Amino acid sequence: QIELKHGSHRIGKRTDAVMQKWRGYGLGQFIHWGLYAIPGGEWNGKQYNGAAEWIRSWNGIPKSTYDSLIYKFNPVNFNAEEWAVTAKQMGARYVTITTKHHDGFCLWPSKYTRYTIANSPWKKDIMKPLVDAYDKQGIDVILYFSVMDWNHPGWRYDIKTKEDSIAFEGFKQFTRNQLLELLTLYPTAKGLWFDGTWDKSWIKQAAFADELETEMRKFRPGLIIGSRFRADENGKRHFDSNGVLMGDYEQGWERKIPNKIEDVHGNDWDCVMTVPENQWGYNKAWKGHIKTRNELLEMTAKCVSLGGNFVLNFGPQGDGAIRKEEKQLAAQIGDWMKTNSEAIYNCEYAGLEKQDWGYFTKKTGSDKLYMIVFNVPVSGALKVKLPANTSIGKSYLLAQPAQLLNAEEISGTEYFIHLKNTAAGNPFVVVLEPTAKKASGNTYDKAKT
Ligand SMILES: COc1ccc([C@@H]2N[C@@H](C)[C@@H](O)[C@H]2O)cc1
């Protein structure tokens, strides 16, 4: 145990109601929107190979030319209601929205910089209509905020000189001012999703960031802040020098999903995922592999089966419309969630051995188990291993609860759930209602070897 002043201030999961609700969300939406949506990954007919929201860092565009995009931001097709309804149709229970990405452009009329929506042709606050529209759909809002801010004169990647230090002090106050401003303007926001916190300049601010986190939590009791916000005094990020998670949930699962329960170290976590390989902001040319509905459903099931949430990214166009491919995916996912969301919402890690047919989830606060099936075996028999003192009371398709399935005991703790129909074209859910096991005669001796 290393003595730490600015390490984690909590061991284990938060147990309050706000975090318990967050834990049960299951499926979320990420929105990346800003000036980068105007070029959409292309400039003067040339395509930028990186992620579209990073196009400013491309030496194919003079920085000042990119920064002048503020004078072109006029999203005439922006409709907050439409975005929120799309998320509702998908079955998202929370949304994380970029208030300010690395380019420093603020989607709210911040008092602390001119580089905001207020000085664009659009003029009006974007965040307020969005927060209100998502609140109206019953979808909780988390505010994404990039500490790294390429527009602010005080930003530094590292603090090397006296001048750096003086400039960065101003930048730190600016950052604090903006965060308290966001919490004041959008009081229904449930949390802050920090990004752009990996550079040495910010890592060196362990004390400042720790005090700021404490101040924000006091300002907004219940506020949810992930592990990416701050480093401890030894520069350790996400996990402090004693290996304890910083913040309320692990924020390291970006475009990747844990494989086994040990990978999540007993913490809350969410995975944020792009539809293409690596595009958060709108990119005209969706090159490479575009994930399908079934892939995204499997990612959702896998995340929930390991105790996390899956957050799918949408990158609205520069005119404010959501691209048709994302709308289609939202509708396809939502169509599946309409029948099967009981196996996703307020579910958790079931503690059972993973089987090839798919993923187990367990309803929080109940013994009810769900089998989310993606791979039907040629035998039509789904293997289930239960703890010794448990057997299967009832099993049935979530979509046809009246039709009981035959659960055959094949050894003390193993069962086969026999499917009637093995030609499933879609992922489906089998419900298991376990019961205490009656001591049954057929206990087979273990082979002597
Ligand atoms: C390789 O370094 C980065 C840095 C920032 C990111 C940002 N985090 C995602 C949530 C997006 O905002 C992306 O721009 C991704 C990769």
The ligand as an SDF file (V2000), in Angstrom:
LIG
                    3D

 16 17  0  0  0  0  0  0  0  0999 V2000
   -5.2480    7.4770  -30.4810 C   0  0  0  0  0  0  0  0  0  0  0  0
   -5.5830    8.5200  -29.6100 O   0  0  0  0  0  0  0  0  0  0  0  0
   -6.8900    8.8640  -29.4970 C   0  0  0  0  0  0  0  0  0  0  0  0
   -7.1740   10.0610  -28.8970 C   0  0  0  0  0  0  0  0  0  0  0  0
   -8.4650   10.4750  -28.7400 C   0  0  0  0  0  0  0  0  0  0  0  0
   -9.5140    9.6890  -29.1560 C   0  0  0  0  0  0  0  0  0  0  0  0
  -10.8900   10.1930  -28.9430 C   0  0  0  0  0  0  0  0  0  0  0  0
  -11.6230    9.3570  -27.9680 N   0  0  0  0  0  0  0  0  0  0  0  0
  -12.8690    8.9620  -28.5730 C   0  0  0  0  0  0  0  0  0  0  0  0
  -13.9950    8.7990  -27.5850 C   0  0  0  0  0  0  0  0  0  0  0  0
  -13.1220   10.0340  -29.6290 C   0  0  0  0  0  0  0  0  0  0  0  0
  -13.5440   11.2590  -29.0430 O   0  0  0  0  0  0  0  0  0  0  0  0
  -11.7200   10.1630  -30.1980 C   0  0  0  0  0  0  0  0  0  0  0  0
  -11.5540   11.3260  -30.9890 O   0  0  0  0  0  0  0  0  0  0  0  0
   -9.2780    8.4680  -29.7510 C   0  0  0  0  0  0  0  0  0  0  0  0
   -7.9390    8.0500  -29.9300 C   0  0  0  0  0  0  0  0  0  0  0  0
  1  2  1  0
  2  3  1  0
  3  4  1  0
  3 16  2  0
  4  5  2  0
  5  6  1  0
  6  7  1  0
  6 15  2  0
  7  8  1  0
  7 13  1  0
  8  9  1  0
  9 10  1  0
  9 11  1  0
 11 12  1  0
 11 13  1  0
 13 14  1  0
 15 16  1  0
M  END
$$$$
